[in-house]
Amino acid sequence: MSEDLSGFSKRSNLNEDDYYLSEEGYIVFTEKYHLKRGYCCKSGCKHCPYGYDVKTGTFNQDKKG
């Protein structure tokens, strides 16, 4: 993947610790970013602090957001 993402954080007002690039080149948002955003998007994000389970469509009560 040769896509230039150098301007991504500037366009989206993101800090360097809000995301990272996976080995496959995908943008992965961190738990810090999700908490800063303030709500769950229900997409099954890897670092979701809200405990959303995309398979069941429910929130895990053990995690608090």
HTML snippet that shows the backbone in 3Dmol.js (N, CA, C, O; Angstrom):
<script src="https://3Dmol.org/build/3Dmol-min.js"></script>
<div id="view" style="width:600px;height:400px;position:relative"></div>
<script>
const pdb = `
ATOM      1  N   MET A   1       0.858  -1.180   0.000  1.00  0.00           N
ATOM      2  CA  MET A   1       0.000   0.000   0.000  1.00  0.00           C
ATOM      3  C   MET A   1       0.896   1.232   0.000  1.00  0.00           C
ATOM      4  O   MET A   1       1.697   1.412   0.917  1.00  0.00           O
ATOM      5  N   SER A   2       0.778   2.046  -0.971  1.00  0.00           N
ATOM      6  CA  SER A   2       1.659   3.203  -1.105  1.00  0.00           C
ATOM      7  C   SER A   2       0.913   4.514  -0.876  1.00  0.00           C
ATOM      8  O   SER A   2       1.346   5.571  -1.335  1.00  0.00           O
ATOM      9  N   GLU A   3      -0.189   4.441  -0.177  1.00  0.00           N
ATOM     10  CA  GLU A   3      -1.006   5.628   0.064  1.00  0.00           C
ATOM     11  C   GLU A   3      -0.308   6.569   1.055  1.00  0.00           C
ATOM     12  O   GLU A   3       0.205   6.118   2.080  1.00  0.00           O
ATOM     13  N   ASP A   4      -0.287   7.844   0.760  1.00  0.00           N
ATOM     14  CA  ASP A   4       0.335   8.836   1.630  1.00  0.00           C
ATOM     15  C   ASP A   4      -0.689   9.337   2.635  1.00  0.00           C
ATOM     16  O   ASP A   4      -1.654  10.006   2.265  1.00  0.00           O
ATOM     17  N   LEU A   5      -0.479   9.013   3.912  1.00  0.00           N
ATOM     18  CA  LEU A   5      -1.398   9.427   4.971  1.00  0.00           C
ATOM     19  C   LEU A   5      -0.805  10.526   5.842  1.00  0.00           C
ATOM     20  O   LEU A   5      -1.300  10.776   6.941  1.00  0.00           O
ATOM     21  N   SER A   6       0.234  11.178   5.373  1.00  0.00           N
ATOM     22  CA  SER A   6       0.922  12.178   6.184  1.00  0.00           C
ATOM     23  C   SER A   6       0.021  13.337   6.578  1.00  0.00           C
ATOM     24  O   SER A   6       0.240  13.943   7.627  1.00  0.00           O
ATOM     25  N   GLY A   7      -0.975  13.664   5.784  1.00  0.00           N
ATOM     26  CA  GLY A   7      -1.871  14.764   6.106  1.00  0.00           C
ATOM     27  C   GLY A   7      -3.136  14.336   6.827  1.00  0.00           C
ATOM     28  O   GLY A   7      -3.974  15.181   7.143  1.00  0.00           O
ATOM     29  N   PHE A   8      -3.296  13.055   7.094  1.00  0.00           N
ATOM     30  CA  PHE A   8      -4.527  12.546   7.709  1.00  0.00           C
ATOM     31  C   PHE A   8      -4.821  13.208   9.048  1.00  0.00           C
ATOM     32  O   PHE A   8      -5.936  13.683   9.265  1.00  0.00           O
ATOM     33  N   SER A   9      -3.846  13.249   9.949  1.00  0.00           N
ATOM     34  CA  SER A   9      -4.089  13.811  11.270  1.00  0.00           C
ATOM     35  C   SER A   9      -4.362  15.310  11.214  1.00  0.00           C
ATOM     36  O   SER A   9      -5.089  15.833  12.058  1.00  0.00           O
ATOM     37  N   LYS A  10      -3.804  15.996  10.254  1.00  0.00           N
ATOM     38  CA  LYS A  10      -4.051  17.436  10.126  1.00  0.00           C
ATOM     39  C   LYS A  10      -5.482  17.707   9.661  1.00  0.00           C
ATOM     40  O   LYS A  10      -6.124  18.637  10.151  1.00  0.00           O
ATOM     41  N   ARG A  11      -5.982  16.912   8.728  1.00  0.00           N
ATOM     42  CA  ARG A  11      -7.346  17.082   8.228  1.00  0.00           C
ATOM     43  C   ARG A  11      -8.389  16.703   9.278  1.00  0.00           C
ATOM     44  O   ARG A  11      -9.482  17.269   9.300  1.00  0.00           O
ATOM     45  N   SER A  12      -8.059  15.758  10.136  1.00  0.00           N
ATOM     46  CA  SER A  12      -9.034  15.236  11.083  1.00  0.00           C
ATOM     47  C   SER A  12      -8.825  15.744  12.508  1.00  0.00           C
ATOM     48  O   SER A  12      -9.538  15.320  13.418  1.00  0.00           O
ATOM     49  N   ASN A  13      -7.873  16.635  12.718  1.00  0.00           N
ATOM     50  CA  ASN A  13      -7.552  17.160  14.054  1.00  0.00           C
ATOM     51  C   ASN A  13      -7.244  16.047  15.039  1.00  0.00           C
ATOM     52  O   ASN A  13      -7.759  16.047  16.157  1.00  0.00           O
ATOM     53  N   LEU A  14      -6.413  15.104  14.635  1.00  0.00           N
ATOM     54  CA  LEU A  14      -6.030  13.991  15.481  1.00  0.00           C
ATOM     55  C   LEU A  14      -4.616  14.175  15.993  1.00  0.00           C
ATOM     56  O   LEU A  14      -3.768  14.759  15.318  1.00  0.00           O
ATOM     57  N   ASN A  15      -4.370  13.669  17.200  1.00  0.00           N
ATOM     58  CA  ASN A  15      -3.029  13.634  17.753  1.00  0.00           C
ATOM     59  C   ASN A  15      -2.371  12.325  17.349  1.00  0.00           C
ATOM     60  O   ASN A  15      -3.052  11.378  16.954  1.00  0.00           O
ATOM     61  N   GLU A  16      -1.057  12.270  17.446  1.00  0.00           N
ATOM     62  CA  GLU A  16      -0.331  11.053  17.081  1.00  0.00           C
ATOM     63  C   GLU A  16      -0.744   9.858  17.930  1.00  0.00           C
ATOM     64  O   GLU A  16      -0.685   8.725  17.451  1.00  0.00           O
ATOM     65  N   ASP A  17      -1.159  10.076  19.173  1.00  0.00           N
ATOM     66  CA  ASP A  17      -1.545   8.959  20.042  1.00  0.00           C
ATOM     67  C   ASP A  17      -3.025   8.592  19.910  1.00  0.00           C
ATOM     68  O   ASP A  17      -3.517   7.766  20.678  1.00  0.00           O
ATOM     69  N   ASP A  18      -3.737   9.183  18.963  1.00  0.00           N
ATOM     70  CA  ASP A  18      -5.142   8.851  18.727  1.00  0.00           C
ATOM     71  C   ASP A  18      -5.304   7.665  17.777  1.00  0.00           C
ATOM     72  O   ASP A  18      -6.375   7.059  17.732  1.00  0.00           O
ATOM     73  N   TYR A  19      -4.271   7.327  17.027  1.00  0.00           N
ATOM     74  CA  TYR A  19      -4.356   6.237  16.050  1.00  0.00           C
ATOM     75  C   TYR A  19      -2.964   5.726  15.720  1.00  0.00           C
ATOM     76  O   TYR A  19      -1.955   6.358  16.033  1.00  0.00           O
ATOM     77  N   TYR A  20      -2.938   4.572  15.084  1.00  0.00           N
ATOM     78  CA  TYR A  20      -1.693   4.055  14.513  1.00  0.00           C
ATOM     79  C   TYR A  20      -2.047   3.319  13.226  1.00  0.00           C
ATOM     80  O   TYR A  20      -3.218   3.034  12.975  1.00  0.00           O
ATOM     81  N   LEU A  21      -1.064   3.016  12.427  1.00  0.00           N
ATOM     82  CA  LEU A  21      -1.272   2.272  11.195  1.00  0.00           C
ATOM     83  C   LEU A  21      -0.953   0.803  11.437  1.00  0.00           C
ATOM     84  O   LEU A  21       0.107   0.472  11.967  1.00  0.00           O
ATOM     85  N   SER A  22      -1.868  -0.074  11.050  1.00  0.00           N
ATOM     86  CA  SER A  22      -1.648  -1.510  11.196  1.00  0.00           C
ATOM     87  C   SER A  22      -0.628  -1.964  10.153  1.00  0.00           C
ATOM     88  O   SER A  22      -0.256  -1.202   9.261  1.00  0.00           O
ATOM     89  N   GLU A  23      -0.185  -3.208  10.278  1.00  0.00           N
ATOM     90  CA  GLU A  23       0.761  -3.760   9.302  1.00  0.00           C
ATOM     91  C   GLU A  23       0.165  -3.769   7.905  1.00  0.00           C
ATOM     92  O   GLU A  23       0.882  -3.671   6.910  1.00  0.00           O
ATOM     93  N   GLU A  24      -1.162  -3.887   7.842  1.00  0.00           N
ATOM     94  CA  GLU A  24      -1.845  -3.903   6.548  1.00  0.00           C
ATOM     95  C   GLU A  24      -2.072  -2.502   5.988  1.00  0.00           C
ATOM     96  O   GLU A  24      -2.511  -2.356   4.847  1.00  0.00           O
ATOM     97  N   GLY A  25      -1.778  -1.473   6.777  1.00  0.00           N
ATOM     98  CA  GLY A  25      -1.930  -0.099   6.326  1.00  0.00           C
ATOM     99  C   GLY A  25      -3.228   0.562   6.736  1.00  0.00           C
ATOM    100  O   GLY A  25      -3.530   1.671   6.296  1.00  0.00           O
ATOM    101  N   TYR A  26      -4.009  -0.120   7.586  1.00  0.00           N
ATOM    102  CA  TYR A  26      -5.270   0.457   8.050  1.00  0.00           C
ATOM    103  C   TYR A  26      -5.034   1.424   9.210  1.00  0.00           C
ATOM    104  O   TYR A  26      -4.094   1.252   9.985  1.00  0.00           O
ATOM    105  N   ILE A  27      -5.880   2.428   9.323  1.00  0.00           N
ATOM    106  CA  ILE A  27      -5.829   3.343  10.453  1.00  0.00           C
ATOM    107  C   ILE A  27      -6.616   2.710  11.592  1.00  0.00           C
ATOM    108  O   ILE A  27      -7.785   2.364  11.424  1.00  0.00           O
ATOM    109  N   VAL A  28      -5.976   2.556  12.756  1.00  0.00           N
ATOM    110  CA  VAL A  28      -6.596   1.933  13.914  1.00  0.00           C
ATOM    111  C   VAL A  28      -6.656   2.973  15.029  1.00  0.00           C
ATOM    112  O   VAL A  28      -5.625   3.472  15.478  1.00  0.00           O
ATOM    113  N   PHE A  29      -7.873   3.294  15.472  1.00  0.00           N
ATOM    114  CA  PHE A  29      -8.031   4.275  16.542  1.00  0.00           C
ATOM    115  C   PHE A  29      -7.766   3.644  17.902  1.00  0.00           C
ATOM    116  O   PHE A  29      -8.148   2.500  18.147  1.00  0.00           O
ATOM    117  N   THR A  30      -7.115   4.388  18.777  1.00  0.00           N
ATOM    118  CA  THR A  30      -6.774   3.892  20.102  1.00  0.00           C
ATOM    119  C   THR A  30      -7.934   4.098  21.077  1.00  0.00           C
ATOM    120  O   THR A  30      -8.893   4.811  20.783  1.00  0.00           O
ATOM    121  N   GLU A  31      -7.827   3.464  22.230  1.00  0.00           N
ATOM    122  CA  GLU A  31      -8.839   3.626  23.276  1.00  0.00           C
ATOM    123  C   GLU A  31      -8.935   5.093  23.688  1.00  0.00           C
ATOM    124  O   GLU A  31     -10.026   5.600  23.948  1.00  0.00           O
ATOM    125  N   LYS A  32      -7.800   5.767  23.745  1.00  0.00           N
ATOM    126  CA  LYS A  32      -7.789   7.192  24.104  1.00  0.00           C
ATOM    127  C   LYS A  32      -8.648   8.006  23.135  1.00  0.00           C
ATOM    128  O   LYS A  32      -9.402   8.883  23.556  1.00  0.00           O
ATOM    129  N   TYR A  33      -8.532   7.715  21.842  1.00  0.00           N
ATOM    130  CA  TYR A  33      -9.333   8.434  20.852  1.00  0.00           C
ATOM    131  C   TYR A  33     -10.824   8.171  21.061  1.00  0.00           C
ATOM    132  O   TYR A  33     -11.631   9.100  21.027  1.00  0.00           O
ATOM    133  N   HIS A  34     -11.183   6.922  21.275  1.00  0.00           N
ATOM    134  CA  HIS A  34     -12.599   6.575  21.469  1.00  0.00           C
ATOM    135  C   HIS A  34     -13.178   7.295  22.691  1.00  0.00           C
ATOM    136  O   HIS A  34     -14.303   7.792  22.645  1.00  0.00           O
ATOM    137  N   LEU A  35     -12.418   7.349  23.768  1.00  0.00           N
ATOM    138  CA  LEU A  35     -12.891   8.047  24.971  1.00  0.00           C
ATOM    139  C   LEU A  35     -13.013   9.545  24.712  1.00  0.00           C
ATOM    140  O   LEU A  35     -13.950  10.185  25.188  1.00  0.00           O
ATOM    141  N   LYS A  36     -12.071  10.101  23.960  1.00  0.00           N
ATOM    142  CA  LYS A  36     -12.109  11.529  23.632  1.00  0.00           C
ATOM    143  C   LYS A  36     -13.333  11.836  22.756  1.00  0.00           C
ATOM    144  O   LYS A  36     -13.966  12.880  22.910  1.00  0.00           O
ATOM    145  N   ARG A  37     -13.659  10.923  21.842  1.00  0.00           N
ATOM    146  CA  ARG A  37     -14.824  11.105  20.980  1.00  0.00           C
ATOM    147  C   ARG A  37     -16.117  11.087  21.812  1.00  0.00           C
ATOM    148  O   ARG A  37     -17.047  11.846  21.537  1.00  0.00           O
ATOM    149  N   GLY A  38     -16.167  10.220  22.821  1.00  0.00           N
ATOM    150  CA  GLY A  38     -17.264  10.266  23.785  1.00  0.00           C
ATOM    151  C   GLY A  38     -18.459   9.370  23.540  1.00  0.00           C
ATOM    152  O   GLY A  38     -19.424   9.425  24.302  1.00  0.00           O
ATOM    153  N   TYR A  39     -18.432   8.543  22.499  1.00  0.00           N
ATOM    154  CA  TYR A  39     -19.550   7.629  22.265  1.00  0.00           C
ATOM    155  C   TYR A  39     -19.060   6.423  21.462  1.00  0.00           C
ATOM    156  O   TYR A  39     -17.990   6.455  20.854  1.00  0.00           O
ATOM    157  N   CYS A  40     -19.866   5.364  21.475  1.00  0.00           N
ATOM    158  CA  CYS A  40     -19.543   4.159  20.730  1.00  0.00           C
ATOM    159  C   CYS A  40     -20.215   4.211  19.368  1.00  0.00           C
ATOM    160  O   CYS A  40     -21.399   4.532  19.268  1.00  0.00           O
ATOM    161  N   CYS A  41     -19.468   3.896  18.328  1.00  0.00           N
ATOM    162  CA  CYS A  41     -20.008   3.904  16.967  1.00  0.00           C
ATOM    163  C   CYS A  41     -20.617   2.554  16.582  1.00  0.00           C
ATOM    164  O   CYS A  41     -21.198   2.424  15.504  1.00  0.00           O
ATOM    165  N   LYS A  42     -20.491   1.567  17.439  1.00  0.00           N
ATOM    166  CA  LYS A  42     -21.037   0.218  17.242  1.00  0.00           C
ATOM    167  C   LYS A  42     -20.503  -0.453  15.984  1.00  0.00           C
ATOM    168  O   LYS A  42     -21.234  -1.154  15.283  1.00  0.00           O
ATOM    169  N   SER A  43     -19.216  -0.230  15.706  1.00  0.00           N
ATOM    170  CA  SER A  43     -18.577  -0.856  14.554  1.00  0.00           C
ATOM    171  C   SER A  43     -17.682  -2.024  14.941  1.00  0.00           C
ATOM    172  O   SER A  43     -17.087  -2.665  14.075  1.00  0.00           O
ATOM    173  N   GLY A  44     -17.583  -2.302  16.232  1.00  0.00           N
ATOM    174  CA  GLY A  44     -16.722  -3.393  16.680  1.00  0.00           C
ATOM    175  C   GLY A  44     -15.253  -3.036  16.645  1.00  0.00           C
ATOM    176  O   GLY A  44     -14.419  -3.868  16.289  1.00  0.00           O
ATOM    177  N   CYS A  45     -14.932  -1.819  17.006  1.00  0.00           N
ATOM    178  CA  CYS A  45     -13.545  -1.336  16.964  1.00  0.00           C
ATOM    179  C   CYS A  45     -12.635  -2.166  17.867  1.00  0.00           C
ATOM    180  O   CYS A  45     -13.054  -2.626  18.929  1.00  0.00           O
ATOM    181  N   LYS A  46     -11.407  -2.350  17.442  1.00  0.00           N
ATOM    182  CA  LYS A  46     -10.425  -3.156  18.160  1.00  0.00           C
ATOM    183  C   LYS A  46     -10.182  -2.648  19.584  1.00  0.00           C
ATOM    184  O   LYS A  46     -10.040  -3.454  20.504  1.00  0.00           O
ATOM    185  N   HIS A  47     -10.134  -1.348  19.777  1.00  0.00           N
ATOM    186  CA  HIS A  47      -9.819  -0.771  21.088  1.00  0.00           C
ATOM    187  C   HIS A  47     -11.024  -0.093  21.742  1.00  0.00           C
ATOM    188  O   HIS A  47     -10.864   0.888  22.469  1.00  0.00           O
ATOM    189  N   CYS A  48     -12.213  -0.605  21.490  1.00  0.00           N
ATOM    190  CA  CYS A  48     -13.433   0.009  22.031  1.00  0.00           C
ATOM    191  C   CYS A  48     -13.458  -0.067  23.557  1.00  0.00           C
ATOM    192  O   CYS A  48     -13.435  -1.164  24.115  1.00  0.00           O
ATOM    193  N   PRO A  49     -13.504   1.083  24.243  1.00  0.00           N
ATOM    194  CA  PRO A  49     -13.560   1.077  25.702  1.00  0.00           C
ATOM    195  C   PRO A  49     -14.978   0.893  26.240  1.00  0.00           C
ATOM    196  O   PRO A  49     -15.175   0.786  27.450  1.00  0.00           O
ATOM    197  N   TYR A  50     -15.952   0.858  25.358  1.00  0.00           N
ATOM    198  CA  TYR A  50     -17.350   0.791  25.771  1.00  0.00           C
ATOM    199  C   TYR A  50     -17.871  -0.638  25.860  1.00  0.00           C
ATOM    200  O   TYR A  50     -18.976  -0.863  26.354  1.00  0.00           O
ATOM    201  N   GLY A  51     -17.091  -1.601  25.388  1.00  0.00           N
ATOM    202  CA  GLY A  51     -17.457  -2.995  25.516  1.00  0.00           C
ATOM    203  C   GLY A  51     -18.502  -3.479  24.529  1.00  0.00           C
ATOM    204  O   GLY A  51     -19.211  -4.445  24.815  1.00  0.00           O
ATOM    205  N   TYR A  52     -18.618  -2.839  23.383  1.00  0.00           N
ATOM    206  CA  TYR A  52     -19.623  -3.255  22.406  1.00  0.00           C
ATOM    207  C   TYR A  52     -19.203  -4.565  21.743  1.00  0.00           C
ATOM    208  O   TYR A  52     -18.064  -4.708  21.300  1.00  0.00           O
ATOM    209  N   ASP A  53     -20.126  -5.511  21.679  1.00  0.00           N
ATOM    210  CA  ASP A  53     -19.893  -6.790  21.022  1.00  0.00           C
ATOM    211  C   ASP A  53     -20.679  -6.799  19.724  1.00  0.00           C
ATOM    212  O   ASP A  53     -21.907  -6.875  19.743  1.00  0.00           O
ATOM    213  N   VAL A  54     -19.989  -6.724  18.601  1.00  0.00           N
ATOM    214  CA  VAL A  54     -20.641  -6.630  17.298  1.00  0.00           C
ATOM    215  C   VAL A  54     -21.412  -7.915  16.967  1.00  0.00           C
ATOM    216  O   VAL A  54     -22.383  -7.868  16.212  1.00  0.00           O
ATOM    217  N   LYS A  55     -20.996  -9.054  17.519  1.00  0.00           N
ATOM    218  CA  LYS A  55     -21.676 -10.326  17.253  1.00  0.00           C
ATOM    219  C   LYS A  55     -23.062 -10.378  17.888  1.00  0.00           C
ATOM    220  O   LYS A  55     -24.006 -10.902  17.297  1.00  0.00           O
ATOM    221  N   THR A  56     -23.178  -9.829  19.099  1.00  0.00           N
ATOM    222  CA  THR A  56     -24.460  -9.875  19.809  1.00  0.00           C
ATOM    223  C   THR A  56     -25.225  -8.568  19.733  1.00  0.00           C
ATOM    224  O   THR A  56     -26.427  -8.534  19.996  1.00  0.00           O
ATOM    225  N   GLY A  57     -24.536  -7.487  19.374  1.00  0.00           N
ATOM    226  CA  GLY A  57     -25.183  -6.185  19.322  1.00  0.00           C
ATOM    227  C   GLY A  57     -25.470  -5.603  20.691  1.00  0.00           C
ATOM    228  O   GLY A  57     -26.354  -4.762  20.849  1.00  0.00           O
ATOM    229  N   THR A  58     -24.706  -6.064  21.691  1.00  0.00           N
ATOM    230  CA  THR A  58     -24.902  -5.608  23.065  1.00  0.00           C
ATOM    231  C   THR A  58     -23.607  -5.056  23.621  1.00  0.00           C
ATOM    232  O   THR A  58     -22.542  -5.220  23.026  1.00  0.00           O
ATOM    233  N   PHE A  59     -23.706  -4.402  24.765  1.00  0.00           N
ATOM    234  CA  PHE A  59     -22.545  -3.869  25.468  1.00  0.00           C
ATOM    235  C   PHE A  59     -22.193  -4.788  26.623  1.00  0.00           C
ATOM    236  O   PHE A  59     -23.071  -5.246  27.354  1.00  0.00           O
ATOM    237  N   ASN A  60     -20.897  -5.057  26.785  1.00  0.00           N
ATOM    238  CA  ASN A  60     -20.400  -5.845  27.898  1.00  0.00           C
ATOM    239  C   ASN A  60     -20.445  -4.966  29.144  1.00  0.00           C
ATOM    240  O   ASN A  60     -19.846  -3.891  29.173  1.00  0.00           O
ATOM    241  N   GLN A  61     -21.132  -5.410  30.137  1.00  0.00           N
ATOM    242  CA  GLN A  61     -21.305  -4.609  31.357  1.00  0.00           C
ATOM    243  C   GLN A  61     -20.009  -4.460  32.161  1.00  0.00           C
ATOM    244  O   GLN A  61     -19.927  -3.587  33.025  1.00  0.00           O
ATOM    245  N   ASP A  62     -18.996  -5.294  31.898  1.00  0.00           N
ATOM    246  CA  ASP A  62     -17.720  -5.224  32.620  1.00  0.00           C
ATOM    247  C   ASP A  62     -16.910  -3.995  32.229  1.00  0.00           C
ATOM    248  O   ASP A  62     -16.082  -3.522  33.008  1.00  0.00           O
ATOM    249  N   LYS A  63     -17.142  -3.477  31.035  1.00  0.00           N
ATOM    250  CA  LYS A  63     -16.431  -2.279  30.581  1.00  0.00           C
ATOM    251  C   LYS A  63     -17.320  -1.069  30.784  1.00  0.00           C
ATOM    252  O   LYS A  63     -18.526  -1.110  30.544  1.00  0.00           O
ATOM    253  N   LYS A  64     -16.703  -0.005  31.226  1.00  0.00           N
ATOM    254  CA  LYS A  64     -17.452   1.243  31.439  1.00  0.00           C
ATOM    255  C   LYS A  64     -16.917   2.302  30.501  1.00  0.00           C
ATOM    256  O   LYS A  64     -15.713   2.380  30.260  1.00  0.00           O
ATOM    257  N   GLY A  65     -17.824   3.128  29.966  1.00  0.00           N
ATOM    258  CA  GLY A  65     -17.400   4.180  29.040  1.00  0.00           C
ATOM    259  C   GLY A  65     -17.634   5.533  29.560  1.00  0.00           C
ATOM    260  O   GLY A  65     -17.326   6.516  28.887  1.00  0.00           O
TER     261      GLY A  65
END
`;
const viewer = $3Dmol.createViewer("view");
viewer.addModel(pdb, "pdb");
viewer.setStyle({}, {cartoon: {color: "spectrum"}});
viewer.zoomTo();
viewer.render();
</script>
